[in-house]
Amino acid sequence: MRKLGKFKLLAIASLSAVVLVVGSIAVAQSVKTHRGQGQRGAWMERGFHGGSAFARLNLTDDQKAKMKQSRQSFMESNKPLLEQLRTKRQELRQASEGGTFNEALATQKLTEMAGLQAELMGARFQLHQQMLSVLTPEQKAQLDQLKAQFKTHRGPRPGEGGRRDNE
């Protein structure tokens, strides 16, 4: 009888562990709401960055066409860069496959990716400047208000002040 009790206890503990793991995976997957970007991606899609902030500015058809052209031009001119980044990410994932982690390879891929990401950041900044140049002064002021609302909703980020740590 005593062994049967230990067996039941072990079975219950194992089953509980499996339920916890499966439950945590389910929760983690439900948080990834938009292209694997988590809650931040969902907010960006709904609110500020995903293009909908510009949609709140009552753009004219001409402004919409210019912005669309800018985005298309950005995608065309940066397609090779985006493909290189995608390839580097795949190579980075491969560095940890097979149960072993190749730290040297991962470091090399991350270093290569850093330069590509910096280049992409510059291109995105240029796109943003092009899109801002299409706006009227009133629309720019309205966009600034939307940015302020976004920052208020999101709260301070590291490096923006409003430190949360206890020193």
Buried (B, 14 or more C-beta within 10 A) or exposed (E): EEEEEEEEEEEEEEEEEEEEEEEEEEEEEEEEBBEEEEEEBBBBBEBBBBEEBBEBBEBEEEBEEBBEEBBEEBEEEBEEBEEBBEBBEEBBEEBEEEEEEBEEBBEBBEEBBEEBBEBBEEBEEEBEEBBEEBBEEEBEEBBEEBEEEBEEEEEEEEEEEEEEEEE
